[in-house]
Amino acid sequence: MEIVGQLQKQYVDFITSLFREAYLDDQYVQLQKLQDDSNPEFVVEVVSIFFEDSEKLLNDLASSLQQQVVDFKKVDGYVHQFKGSSSSVGAQRVKNACVDFKNFCEEKNLDGCLRFLNLVKQEFYLVKNKLETLLRLEQQILQAGGMVPPLE
Amino acid sequence: MDAASGVSSIEGIMEEPHVLAVDDNLIDRKLVEKLLRNSSCKVTTAENGLRALEYLGLGGGDRQSSVNDNASKVNLIITDYCMPGMTGYELLKKIKESSNMKDVPVVIVSSENVPTRINKCLEEGAQMFMLKPLKYSDVKKLRCQLMQCRG
């Protein structure tokens, strides 16, 4: 029981810091609320899709920005998708970076786009790392026979 | 919940409305599907406007489903606004132009709060415009609207 208590405290402290530092926002809480006994892996599934999708989008963004003649509309399309996905899983910092990125697309500012591609990439890998840690903690709690403390 | 056999067909539909959800983003499709299923709705998803029209029997292509089957079952259509190819607005127009689907409420969702976009959709006959990502409170609002719709 002591181990479960420790893990649960670790979990609560960690996720609280993620909200405080804006890595995650309320949408992540909504995501947790969607999970139930009929689909206990729902959050993991959605987060996994987010990871896969994002890697692909980052590649597409990089190659589209490397073209001789950059198609900013295409780039904007990719950023729009990324913005949508990150917003839907509650990855607030990634979403915010995408919002700014979009502005540079609209201005057809290549320099700005390249800078923000780097920023979005950075933020994505940060939140990916945090989410993996979070989900791993959840697994540990469950394996130790405990319950994951509900959010809010 | 009225468990008696006297439940009318309209109330029966409202117990488990059938929703067609259209969105090009896989994550958003999964989210809206779960949200609706958890809220006792039957859900069919489509990844773009064309597939949605085909499902409703309005496609006109060789993948047209049986017109009467799907169209009569759908009680609500929720569609994303920004989609490549056919936008949610264009899908809305096609639905409102069809004789057998024009009375089905269509809700437009978008991640962007653009007043001109919202007005355009409402003027074209959209039941509601909502911001993505949807939450349980949004679905509750929708179900209330649906009830009012049927009188």
Interface residues (C-beta under 8 A of the other chain):
Chain A: Q27 Q30 L31 K33 L34 D36 N39 F42 E45 V46 I49 F50 D53 G77 H80 Q81 K83 G84 S85 S87 S88 V89
Chain B: N25 L26 I27 D28 K30 L31 K34 L35 N38 C82 P84 S111 K132 P133 K135 Y136
